[in-house]
Amino acid sequence: MTDTSLNDYPADRVADRVYLTDAEAAEVDRLAAICNAHDRTDLKLALPRAPREVETPRAFLRRERGTLVGYASIDGLGGGEPELCGMVHPDHRLRGIGRALLAAVLDTCRAVGDTRALLIVEDVSTCGLAFAAAAGAQLASKEIHMELDAADDPTALAAIGSALAGPLTVRPAAPTPADVATLVHIMSRAFGDPEDHVRRRVEAEIRDPEGPFLIAEVGGRPVGSLKVYRMGPETGIYALGVLPADQGLGLGHQMLARAIAYVLAEGPTRFALEVDDDNEPAKALYARCGFVETTVYGYYALDM
Ligand SMILES: CC(C)(COP(=O)(O)OP(=O)(O)OC[C@H]1O[C@@H](n2cnc3c(N)ncnc32)[C@H](O)[C@@H]1OP(=O)(O)O)[C@@H](O)C(=O)NCCC(=O)NCCS
């Protein structure tokens, strides 16, 4: 169900950005620290830091007397189902700032042709859940957030090390038509998503300075892929997928281990990922590599 009044809210005091300057990113980090401490959350905000192919805003800022009091971000814009996350300083809530940010974000999604967006709200955020309900958003799915600090976890390192003995290798995808086609093939089949949506996402992110897509191969044949995101001290491992015909052979475990080893070689030791709350095999795979559950994200659908 769509709440059409959201479309009419004046968004004239929200500033939008294609990417954030260092100073803006630092302000967003400070506000996120305040909100996370207040609500015991780990907000899944995107902080776009560099220009991309598509020059559409993905970050939205709201100030009061020069101070940042609200922020919202769009991830996966133009991919069919962009993910939205936002926050308002606890002292400035229930004054319409959340709605104004959401209206600005939804206008941008509509402008690029997206017709449905997902609002990310953690199970622990009572205000976030009330906001999603007030916006008319409906729960679509839930994901478990899991983390690993390989530096602190010899058991995880041993599990990762043993999986490196397998025949699978990974390489960063190049921004070539051949690698884009390979990623679209793997990701659309592994996740059952429409090829045109996957292609738009791959094309938007293949030159992402925050990290590469990795293509996994056995004997030169592509069997799986994943996306690496460098997010401050943490590295996100996302969209890990193996072709359906190659599933159940231990390749997911090898691919995760290879990806972790790839990142460890660059220095960072902290990892984060998300997995559908009903995907027991994947949760078991991540647990085997030492990942532990830290929070639960709900995805609330808004039809526009
Ligand atoms: C969710 C959040 C961004 C809302 O910001 P806000 O500025 O307080 O929201 P608004 O004042 O614009 O409220 C919009 C609607 O949500 C409802 N709402 C928001 N918080 C609520 C609460 N704690 N209890 C009941 N209703 C609430 C408002 O009543 C309003 O409904 P209405 O327009 O039908 O009257 C803010 O509470 C927050 O930062 N929470 C922590 C971060 C979080 O969980 N983010 C996830 C959302 S992406």
The ligand as an SDF file (V2000), in Angstrom:
LIG
                    3D

 48 50  0  0  0  0  0  0  0  0999 V2000
   12.9340    6.5580   11.6760 C   0  0  0  0  0  0  0  0  0  0  0  0
   13.3210    8.0260   11.8380 C   0  0  0  0  0  0  0  0  0  0  0  0
   14.2830    8.3830   10.7020 C   0  0  0  0  0  0  0  0  0  0  0  0
   12.0340    8.8900   11.7200 C   0  0  0  0  0  0  0  0  0  0  0  0
   12.3990   10.2710   11.7280 O   0  0  0  0  0  0  0  0  0  0  0  0
   11.3850   11.3920   12.2530 P   0  0  0  0  0  0  0  0  0  0  0  0
   11.8960   12.6930   11.7720 O   0  0  0  0  0  0  0  0  0  0  0  0
   11.1760   11.2330   13.7170 O   0  0  0  0  0  0  0  0  0  0  0  0
   10.0410   11.0040   11.4900 O   0  0  0  0  0  0  0  0  0  0  0  0
    8.8110   11.9890   11.1590 P   0  0  0  0  0  0  0  0  0  0  0  0
    8.6640   13.0190   12.2090 O   0  0  0  0  0  0  0  0  0  0  0  0
    8.9650   12.4950    9.7720 O   0  0  0  0  0  0  0  0  0  0  0  0
    7.5910   10.9920   11.2480 O   0  0  0  0  0  0  0  0  0  0  0  0
    6.9930   10.3770   10.0890 C   0  0  0  0  0  0  0  0  0  0  0  0
    5.8760    9.4560   10.5420 C   0  0  0  0  0  0  0  0  0  0  0  0
    6.4100    8.3710   11.3260 O   0  0  0  0  0  0  0  0  0  0  0  0
    5.7800    8.3030   12.5980 C   0  0  0  0  0  0  0  0  0  0  0  0
    6.7640    7.9760   13.6290 N   0  0  0  0  0  0  0  0  0  0  0  0
    8.0780    8.2360   13.6030 C   0  0  0  0  0  0  0  0  0  0  0  0
    8.6410    7.8200   14.7540 N   0  0  0  0  0  0  0  0  0  0  0  0
    7.6630    7.3260   15.5220 C   0  0  0  0  0  0  0  0  0  0  0  0
    7.6170    6.7630   16.8190 C   0  0  0  0  0  0  0  0  0  0  0  0
    8.7290    6.6630   17.5710 N   0  0  0  0  0  0  0  0  0  0  0  0
    6.4220    6.3310   17.3030 N   0  0  0  0  0  0  0  0  0  0  0  0
    5.3090    6.4400   16.5590 C   0  0  0  0  0  0  0  0  0  0  0  0
    5.2800    6.9750   15.3150 N   0  0  0  0  0  0  0  0  0  0  0  0
    6.4570    7.4190   14.8100 C   0  0  0  0  0  0  0  0  0  0  0  0
    5.3020    9.7250   12.8280 C   0  0  0  0  0  0  0  0  0  0  0  0
    4.2340    9.7660   13.7410 O   0  0  0  0  0  0  0  0  0  0  0  0
    4.8900   10.1580   11.4340 C   0  0  0  0  0  0  0  0  0  0  0  0
    3.6290    9.6250   11.1190 O   0  0  0  0  0  0  0  0  0  0  0  0
    2.4750   10.5660   10.5050 P   0  0  0  0  0  0  0  0  0  0  0  0
    3.1310   11.3590    9.4120 O   0  0  0  0  0  0  0  0  0  0  0  0
    1.4630    9.5990   10.0500 O   0  0  0  0  0  0  0  0  0  0  0  0
    2.0620   11.4320   11.6530 O   0  0  0  0  0  0  0  0  0  0  0  0
   13.9520    8.2990   13.2130 C   0  0  0  0  0  0  0  0  0  0  0  0
   13.1030    7.8210   14.2320 O   0  0  0  0  0  0  0  0  0  0  0  0
   15.2940    7.6180   13.4080 C   0  0  0  0  0  0  0  0  0  0  0  0
   16.3230    8.1950   13.0980 O   0  0  0  0  0  0  0  0  0  0  0  0
   15.2710    6.3750   13.9330 N   0  0  0  0  0  0  0  0  0  0  0  0
   16.5180    5.5960   14.0890 C   0  0  0  0  0  0  0  0  0  0  0  0
   17.0620    5.1940   12.7340 C   0  0  0  0  0  0  0  0  0  0  0  0
   16.2250    4.1210   12.0570 C   0  0  0  0  0  0  0  0  0  0  0  0
   15.7070    3.1780   12.6400 O   0  0  0  0  0  0  0  0  0  0  0  0
   16.1420    4.2450   10.7380 N   0  0  0  0  0  0  0  0  0  0  0  0
   15.4150    3.2890    9.9440 C   0  0  0  0  0  0  0  0  0  0  0  0
   14.5040    4.0130    9.0160 C   0  0  0  0  0  0  0  0  0  0  0  0
   15.2680    4.0610    7.4170 S   0  0  0  0  0  0  0  0  0  0  0  0
  1  2  1  0
  2  3  1  0
  2  4  1  0
  2 36  1  0
  4  5  1  0
  5  6  1  0
  6  7  2  0
  6  8  1  0
  6  9  1  0
  9 10  1  0
 10 11  2  0
 10 12  1  0
 10 13  1  0
 13 14  1  0
 14 15  1  0
 15 16  1  0
 15 30  1  0
 16 17  1  0
 17 18  1  0
 17 28  1  0
 18 19  1  0
 18 27  1  0
 19 20  2  0
 20 21  1  0
 21 22  1  0
 21 27  2  0
 22 23  1  0
 22 24  2  0
 24 25  1  0
 25 26  2  0
 26 27  1  0
 28 29  1  0
 28 30  1  0
 30 31  1  0
 31 32  1  0
 32 33  2  0
 32 34  1  0
 32 35  1  0
 36 37  1  0
 36 38  1  0
 38 39  2  0
 38 40  1  0
 40 41  1  0
 41 42  1  0
 42 43  1  0
 43 44  2  0
 43 45  1  0
 45 46  1  0
 46 47  1  0
 47 48  1  0
M  END
$$$$
